[in-house]
Amino acid sequence: GGPVFVLNMVGVHALMLVGLGRFNSGVHKAYTLFWVIGTAGAVQIPVIGWQPVRSLEQLGPMLVCMGFQVLAFCDWQRRLRQMGTEDFVRFRVRVVAIFLAALLVVACTLWPTGYFGPLSSRIRGLFVKHTKTGNPLVDSVAEHQPASSGMYASYLHLPLDYAFFGGLVSLRKRNNGFYFLVLYGFIAQHFSGKMSRLVLICGPIVSVSCGIWCGFLLDMLMEPFFLLLGRSPDIPKALQEQANVSKDADSSPPAPAAKASNSGKASKDKGGKAKDSGKLAKAAKKASAKKEAAFVPEEWEEEFRPGGAMQLNRMLTESWVEGIPEDVTSLYPPNNMEYHSFKGVAIRAALSIAVILYTVLFGSTIPKVYQFVKHCDNVAQSLSNPQVIFHYRDRNTGRKVVIDDYLKGYQWVDQNTPKDARVMAWWDYGYQITGIARRTSLADGNTWNHEHIATIGKTLTSPEKKAWNTIRHLADYVLVWAGGHGDDLAKSPHLARIGNSVFPDHCGDDDPKCTKFGFYSDESPTPMMAKSLLYKLVMHNEKPGVRVNETYFQEVHTTQNGLMRVYKVMNISEESKAWVADPKNRVCDAPGSWYCIGQYPPALEKLISRRINFAQLEDFNKGVASKSAYTRMIEKERSGKGEL
């Protein structure tokens, strides 16, 4: 998600600059190099491959880059042929039309082949009204829910109070960087409101905006003291000249009126010249050339570019400025000069001292800063603390009790299982199994294969013997979280629902949410839950009559507080284990590559053949029939035909 966000953020900003009339050779070179070099590096990573030129999430920046080449070509031809405004506009319209027609032909050719990849459910979830994406795996993750106001206050805290003022200050100098900040702020605010984990991307823009506001205040407070010490004021030369002209006009006597005869003669001459249309056309041409010669480029301009957004923007600005009464505009330069006079600077210095004293002695800013620093330290500690260890304070003794079941459990696996042992667990614990237990996990947070995770979910929520027939070909141990409070039983309805999205016969198309797999109001399990392997692994010897069949699974370790349980898979298939471990049976993207996709052993071919590849809502390359019951249910809810 990170690279996709950065790529699209820069691409949208580049497109915005074109719309604002700020396209130039510098912007063209910068964005072209960014996209070409970045894409060339990205495609070298196996898990990314050719997604930058195939995925709908990344095609936008590529189209912007192609459009930049078209604009640069038009500018090159304009300089080469010395085109005027009208000729250049007509030429550019023709070139753009040809470019768009070519794009349409290519898109229509590639569309039926399935070349374009769909938007992922996570990305699509950022644009839909509801929090459900149609993918039960994505919908099961709490971080995909909208952010609350409390989350913004907790993670952004004090800088958030001043970010808006920083944006107002930035309006004074609307350069390319300012528009990037505006765009970033809008996107960060919008998307974090859709997905709570994206509050993270609000941090940079809030910090920058708060810094701009603090810097502005500091400049305003300290500038008068620097001026009193001899620093020259930053007054534009044009304003100084305009102020001098206004001063001279006020002090000089009025000019005598011109004689009527001379005025009449001038009018007669002008009237004669107006009759000559040829001379008028020449005069207009000269005036246009004179206007272009008198062009003063702004910070983002390098030349006079006619017939585009830049010229249109300039015309609108000039018409707006001309609409301001002259008596209003004439007030600014003298007042600005008085602002920087000795008297004005002395008054400003006195006000600065008053503001500083009030802030230090009576204001609430300094206490807020201390509170902010303390809050940052607390949040940093809470985020940096290990998630596999937590503590609480005993109400009776007041002693601090450390719960390290998860850490101890993973350490036990590391110390008491063979180095080549394979551990089956829900994908949430995959990284911990790999990093702490140092064993192979069947799935983790980087497993992008929906069907594989669904297979694990379906297996764990299947009856014990049926699950064992699958697991014995895949794993040596099964690890579960137990003890209540977010354990595997609390998550188990999601496991069954995800499994049903690929194995429709697991819960049935008539039960897309797998409500038959769960608990009744009296906390007793449903029949499907009671028969499942997961229920027996978690509740083994914890409830009367609930025991694991030791012919299939043997309990080898339960942590002190019962929060983690490890079972050994009995009578594993050595043939399947050897087949999976054989490098010949791995599918690598290139010879010698580190990115090799494993395959299921032949013994599971019957199970795998029953899978229906999951089709996302937005996958237009697949028919409606291939969509899961859960996806069709979400579609009905969005269309208003189902229950929300």
ZAMARGU-4260 file (C-alpha; in steps of 0.2 Angstrom, whole numbers, plus 5000, padded with zeros to 4 digits):
<rodrens>
0) 5000/5000/5000 | 5014/5012/5004 | 5022/5012/4986 | 5005/5014/4978 | 5000/5029/4989
5) 5017/5038/4985 | 5016/5034/4967 | 4998/5040/4965 | 5001/5055/4977 | 5015/5062/4966
10) 5005/5058/4950 | 4990/5067/4955 | 5001/5082/4960 | 5009/5082/4943 | 4992/5082/4935
15) 4986/5096/4946 | 5001/5107/4941 | 4995/5105/4923 | 4978/5110/4927 | 4985/5125/4936
20) 4995/5130/4921 | 5012/5126/4930 | 5018/5114/4918 | 5036/5117/4912 | 5052/5108/4907
25) 5057/5106/4925 | 5041/5098/4930 | 5042/5087/4915 | 5059/5081/4918 | 5057/5078/4937
30) 5041/5068/4935 | 5047/5058/4920 | 5063/5053/4929 | 5053/5049/4945 | 5041/5037/4936
35) 5054/5029/4924 | 5067/5026/4937 | 5055/5021/4951 | 5046/5009/4939 | 5062/5001/4933
40) 5067/4998/4951 | 5050/4992/4956 | 5048/4979/4942 | 5064/4970/4948 | 5055/4965/4964
45) 5046/4949/4961 | 5030/4952/4971 | 5027/4968/4962 | 5032/4962/4944 | 5023/4972/4930
50) 5009/4978/4941 | 5014/4997/4938 | 5009/4995/4920 | 4995/4983/4923 | 4986/4986/4939
55) 4972/4999/4939 | 4979/5006/4955 | 4995/5011/4947 | 4990/5015/4929 | 4985/5033/4933
60) 5003/5039/4936 | 5009/5030/4920 | 4995/5039/4910 | 5001/5056/4918 | 5019/5052/4912
65) 5013/5048/4895 | 5003/5064/4894 | 5018/5074/4900 | 5028/5068/4885 | 5014/5074/4873
70) 5014/5091/4881 | 5033/5092/4880 | 5032/5087/4862 | 5019/5100/4858 | 5030/5114/4867
75) 5045/5108/4857 | 5036/5109/4840 | 5030/5127/4846 | 5047/5133/4848 | 5053/5124/4832
80) 5040/5131/4821 | 5038/5148/4831 | 5019/5146/4832 | 5007/5159/4838 | 4993/5157/4850
85) 4980/5151/4838 | 4991/5139/4828 | 4998/5132/4844 | 4981/5128/4852 | 4975/5120/4836
90) 4991/5109/4834 | 4990/5104/4853 | 4971/5099/4851 | 4975/5088/4836 | 4990/5079/4845
95) 4980/5076/4861 | 4965/5069/4851 | 4977/5057/4842 | 4985/5052/4859 | 4968/5049/4866
100) 4962/5039/4851 | 4977/5028/4852 | 4975/5025/4871 | 4957/5020/4867 | 4962/5008/4854
105) 4975/5000/4865 | 4963/4999/4880 | 4949/4990/4869 | 4962/4978/4863 | 4969/4973/4880
110) 4953/4973/4890 | 4946/4956/4883 | 4963/4948/4887 | 4962/4951/4905 | 4978/4961/4904
115) 4972/4974/4917 | 4972/4969/4935 | 4957/4974/4946 | 4958/4986/4961 | 4962/4977/4977
120) 4948/4976/4990 | 4958/4987/5002 | 4960/5001/4989 | 4942/4999/4984 | 4936/5000/5002
125) 4943/5018/5002 | 4930/5024/4990 | 4915/5015/4995 | 4902/5022/5007 | 4901/5006/5018
130) 4915/4998/5028 | 4912/4981/5020 | 4922/4978/5004 | 4915/4962/4998 | 4931/4952/5004
135) 4928/4943/5020 | 4947/4943/5023 | 4948/4961/5022 | 4932/4965/5032 | 4939/4954/5046
140) 4953/4966/5050 | 4948/4979/5063 | 4961/4992/5056 | 4950/4994/5040 | 4936/5002/5050
145) 4934/5021/5049 | 4945/5032/5061 | 4936/5040/5076 | 4939/5058/5082 | 4948/5051/5098
150) 4960/5042/5087 | 4965/5058/5078 | 4967/5067/5095 | 4977/5053/5102 | 4990/5051/5088
155) 4991/5069/5081 | 4987/5078/5098 | 4993/5096/5099 | 5000/5099/5081 | 4982/5095/5075
160) 4976/5111/5084 | 4987/5122/5073 | 4988/5113/5057 | 4973/5123/5049 | 4982/5139/5053
165) 4997/5133/5045 | 4987/5130/5029 | 4980/5148/5030 | 4998/5155/5031 | 5003/5145/5016
170) 4990/5154/5006 | 5002/5169/5005 | 5014/5160/4994 | 5005/5148/4983 | 5020/5139/4975
175) 5020/5121/4969 | 5025/5115/4986 | 5010/5123/4994 | 4998/5114/4981 | 5007/5097/4986
180) 5003/5101/5004 | 4985/5105/5001 | 4983/5089/4990 | 4991/5078/5003 | 4981/5085/5017
185) 4964/5082/5008 | 4969/5064/5003 | 4976/5060/5021 | 4960/5067/5029 | 4948/5058/5017
190) 4956/5041/5017 | 4960/5040/5036 | 4942/5043/5038 | 4939/5027/5028 | 4952/5016/5036
195) 4959/5019/5054 | 4976/5013/5050 | 4979/5027/5038 | 4979/5040/5052 | 4997/5036/5050
200) 4998/5046/5034 | 4991/5061/5043 | 5006/5063/5053 | 5018/5071/5040 | 5005/5084/5034
205) 5000/5089/5052 | 5018/5091/5057 | 5022/5102/5042 | 5007/5113/5044 | 5010/5115/5062
210) 5028/5119/5059 | 5023/5132/5046 | 5012/5141/5058 | 5025/5141/5072 | 5038/5147/5060
215) 5026/5161/5054 | 5023/5167/5072 | 5041/5166/5077 | 5045/5177/5061 | 5032/5190/5066
220) 5038/5191/5084 | 5056/5192/5080 | 5057/5202/5064 | 5055/5219/5072 | 5070/5216/5084
225) 5081/5212/5069 | 5075/5227/5060 | 5079/5238/5075 | 5097/5230/5075 | 5099/5236/5057
230) 5093/5222/5045 | 5085/5229/5029 | 5066/5226/5027 | 5061/5214/5014 | 5051/5226/5003
235) 5049/5221/4984 | 5056/5234/4973 | 5040/5236/4963 | 5031/5242/4979 | 5045/5254/4983
240) 5044/5262/4966 | 5025/5263/4967 | 5026/5271/4984 | 5038/5284/4978 | 5027/5288/4963
245) 5012/5290/4975 | 5022/5301/4986 | 5028/5312/4972 | 5010/5313/4965 | 5003/5319/4981
250) 5017/5333/4983 | 5017/5340/4965 | 5005/5353/4959 | 4991/5348/4947 | 4996/5349/4928
255) 4988/5363/4918 | 4974/5359/4906 | 4978/5356/4888 | 4972/5368/4875 | 4956/5363/4867
260) 4963/5365/4849 | 4977/5353/4853 | 4964/5341/4860 | 4954/5342/4845 | 4968/5340/4833
265) 4973/5324/4843 | 4956/5317/4842 | 4956/5321/4823 | 4972/5312/4821 | 4966/5297/4831
270) 4950/5296/4821 | 4960/5296/4805 | 4971/5282/4810 | 4956/5271/4816 | 4950/5271/4798
275) 4965/5261/4792 | 4961/5243/4797 | 4978/5237/4791 | 4987/5248/4802 | 4975/5243/4817
280) 4980/5224/4814 | 4998/5229/4814 | 4996/5239/4830 | 4987/5224/4838 | 5001/5212/4833
285) 5014/5224/4839 | 5004/5226/4856 | 5003/5207/4858 | 5022/5205/4854 | 5025/5220/4866
290) 5015/5211/4880 | 5024/5195/4877 | 5041/5204/4878 | 5035/5213/4894 | 5031/5196/4902
295) 5038/5193/4919 | 5039/5175/4924 | 5033/5169/4941 | 5042/5157/4951 | 5035/5142/4942
300) 5036/5149/4924 | 5051/5149/4913 | 5044/5156/4897 | 5028/5163/4890 | 5017/5148/4885
305) 5002/5154/4875 | 4986/5145/4873 | 4985/5135/4888 | 4980/5134/4906 | 4995/5146/4911
310) 4988/5160/4899 | 4970/5157/4904 | 4975/5158/4923 | 4985/5174/4919 | 4970/5182/4910
315) 4958/5178/4924 | 4971/5185/4937 | 4973/5201/4927 | 4954/5204/4925 | 4952/5201/4944
320) 4965/5213/4948 | 4959/5226/4936 | 4942/5225/4944 | 4949/5232/4961 | 4946/5250/4962
325) 4962/5261/4960 | 4959/5270/4976 | 4960/5254/4986 | 4976/5247/4977 | 4984/5264/4980
330) 4983/5262/4999 | 4994/5247/5000 | 5011/5253/4995 | 5011/5268/5007 | 5004/5258/5021
335) 5017/5244/5018 | 5031/5257/5019 | 5024/5264/5035 | 5023/5246/5042 | 5042/5245/5040
340) 5046/5263/5046 | 5055/5266/5062 | 5038/5270/5071 | 5030/5255/5064 | 5044/5243/5069
345) 5044/5251/5086 | 5026/5247/5089 | 5028/5230/5082 | 5042/5226/5094 | 5032/5232/5109
350) 5017/5221/5103 | 5029/5206/5102 | 5036/5209/5119 | 5017/5210/5126 | 5013/5193/5116
355) 5028/5184/5123 | 5025/5189/5141 | 5007/5185/5140 | 5011/5168/5133 | 5024/5164/5146
360) 5015/5171/5161 | 4996/5168/5157 | 4994/5158/5141 | 4990/5139/5140 | 5002/5135/5126
365) 5017/5131/5137 | 5007/5119/5148 | 5000/5111/5132 | 5018/5108/5125 | 5023/5099/5141
370) 5008/5089/5140 | 5011/5085/5122 | 5029/5079/5126 | 5023/5068/5140 | 5009/5061/5128
375) 5022/5057/5115 | 5032/5048/5127 | 5018/5037/5133 | 5012/5033/5116 | 5029/5029/5110
380) 5031/5017/5125 | 5014/5009/5122 | 5018/5006/5103 | 5036/5000/5106 | 5031/4987/5120
385) 5031/4969/5114 | 5014/4963/5109 | 5017/4946/5115 | 5019/4952/5133 | 5007/4962/5144
390) 5005/4965/5162 | 4991/4970/5174 | 4990/4975/5192 | 4983/4962/5205 | 4968/4970/5214
395) 4971/4961/5230 | 4990/4962/5232 | 4993/4978/5221 | 5007/4968/5213 | 5012/4970/5195
400) 5009/4953/5186 | 5017/4950/5169 | 5009/4939/5157 | 5021/4931/5145 | 5012/4916/5139
405) 5014/4920/5120 | 5033/4923/5122 | 5036/4908/5132 | 5025/4897/5120 | 5035/4903/5105
410) 5051/4900/5114 | 5045/4882/5118 | 5042/4879/5100 | 5059/4885/5096 | 5067/4874/5109
415) 5057/4858/5107 | 5052/4855/5089 | 5063/4850/5074 | 5071/4864/5064 | 5061/4859/5049
420) 5045/4858/5058 | 5030/4867/5050 | 5017/4875/5061 | 4999/4878/5056 | 4990/4893/5064
425) 4979/4907/5059 | 4989/4920/5048 | 4988/4933/5062 | 5003/4924/5071 | 5013/4920/5056
430) 5026/4933/5059 | 5028/4929/5077 | 5030/4910/5073 | 5044/4914/5060 | 5052/4928/5070
435) 5052/4921/5088 | 5048/4902/5086 | 5060/4902/5071 | 5049/4889/5062 | 5040/4889/5045
440) 5022/4896/5046 | 5009/4891/5033 | 5003/4909/5032 | 5007/4927/5038 | 5003/4945/5036
445) 5012/4945/5019 | 5001/4931/5012 | 4992/4939/4997 | 4985/4922/4992 | 4966/4923/4997
450) 4963/4905/4992 | 4977/4899/5003 | 4971/4908/5018 | 4953/4902/5015 | 4960/4884/5014
455) 4968/4886/5031 | 4952/4894/5038 | 4941/4880/5031 | 4952/4867/5038 | 4953/4874/5055
460) 4934/4875/5056 | 4930/4858/5049 | 4927/4842/5059 | 4942/4835/5068 | 4945/4820/5057
465) 4942/4829/5041 | 4954/4843/5046 | 4967/4830/5051 | 4966/4822/5033 | 4972/4839/5026
470) 4984/4845/5040 | 4994/4829/5040 | 5000/4833/5022 | 5004/4852/5026 | 5010/4854/5044
475) 5019/4845/5059 | 5011/4856/5073 | 4995/4866/5075 | 4996/4881/5087 | 4981/4890/5093
480) 4977/4905/5105 | 4966/4901/5119 | 4960/4908/5136 | 4946/4920/5130 | 4948/4938/5126
485) 4952/4938/5108 | 4957/4920/5106 | 4955/4910/5091 | 4937/4905/5096 | 4932/4924/5096
490) 4940/4925/5078 | 4933/4909/5072 | 4917/4915/5063 | 4929/4925/5052 | 4939/4909/5048
495) 4923/4900/5043 | 4917/4915/5033 | 4933/4917/5024 | 4934/4898/5020 | 4916/4898/5014
500) 4921/4912/5001 | 4932/4899/4992 | 4923/4883/4997 | 4905/4887/4995 | 4899/4870/5002
505) 4908/4874/5019 | 4893/4884/5026 | 4883/4885/5010 | 4878/4899/4999 | 4862/4901/5009
510) 4873/4906/5024 | 4887/4918/5017 | 4890/4925/5035 | 4892/4907/5042 | 4880/4911/5056
515) 4879/4892/5059 | 4897/4892/5065 | 4897/4901/5082 | 4889/4902/5099 | 4871/4903/5105
520) 4866/4917/5117 | 4869/4905/5132 | 4887/4903/5126 | 4885/4885/5120 | 4892/4881/5103
525) 4882/4878/5088 | 4883/4860/5081 | 4896/4865/5067 | 4906/4874/5080 | 4906/4859/5093
530) 4912/4847/5079 | 4926/4859/5073 | 4944/4855/5076 | 4947/4873/5082 | 4934/4872/5096
535) 4942/4855/5102 | 4960/4862/5101 | 4955/4878/5111 | 4943/4869/5124 | 4953/4853/5126
540) 4950/4847/5144 | 4943/4864/5148 | 4925/4859/5147 | 4917/4842/5151 | 4917/4830/5136
545) 4928/4841/5125 | 4944/4832/5121 | 4955/4830/5106 | 4956/4813/5098 | 4974/4808/5102
550) 4975/4797/5086 | 4975/4813/5076 | 4982/4827/5087 | 4993/4826/5103 | 4994/4840/5116
555) 5012/4844/5118 | 5012/4861/5127 | 5000/4873/5135 | 5007/4889/5143 | 5005/4893/5161
560) 4990/4904/5159 | 4982/4893/5145 | 4984/4907/5132 | 4993/4896/5120 | 4992/4878/5116
565) 5002/4868/5104 | 4997/4851/5097 | 5008/4838/5087 | 5000/4831/5071 | 5000/4812/5072
570) 5005/4801/5058 | 5010/4815/5046 | 5013/4811/5028 | 5032/4810/5025 | 5029/4808/5007
575) 5020/4824/5005 | 5032/4833/5017 | 5047/4827/5005 | 5037/4832/4990 | 5034/4850/4996
580) 5052/4852/5002 | 5059/4846/4985 | 5065/4862/4976 | 5060/4854/4959 | 5042/4856/4965
585) 5043/4875/4968 | 5038/4888/4955 | 5050/4902/4954 | 5048/4918/4944 | 5066/4916/4937
590) 5079/4903/4939 | 5089/4905/4956 | 5076/4918/4962 | 5071/4920/4980 | 5053/4922/4976
595) 5046/4904/4973 | 5028/4899/4975 | 5025/4883/4984 | 5013/4870/4978 | 5001/4859/4987
600) 5006/4840/4988 | 4997/4829/4975 | 4988/4820/4990 | 4977/4836/4992 | 4973/4838/4973
605) 4955/4833/4977 | 4953/4846/4990 | 4961/4860/4980 | 4951/4856/4964 | 4935/4860/4974
610) 4941/4878/4977 | 4933/4892/4968 | 4945/4906/4965 | 4939/4921/4974 | 4933/4936/4963
615) 4933/4953/4970 | 4918/4965/4968 | 4929/4975/4956 | 4936/4961/4946 | 4928/4964/4929
620) 4938/4951/4921 | 4928/4937/4929 | 4909/4933/4927 | 4896/4935/4941 | 4894/4917/4943
625) 4912/4916/4951 | 4908/4928/4964 | 4906/4921/4982 | 4889/4921/4991 | 4897/4934/5003
630) 4902/4946/4989 | 4885/4944/4981 | 4877/4948/4998 | 4887/4964/5000 | 4883/4969/4983
635) 4864/4968/4987 | 4867/4978/5003 | 4875/4992/4993 | 4862/4992/4980 | 4849/4994/4994
640) 4841/4977/4990 | 4848/4968/5006 | 4849/4971/5024 | 4863/4983/5030
</rodrens>
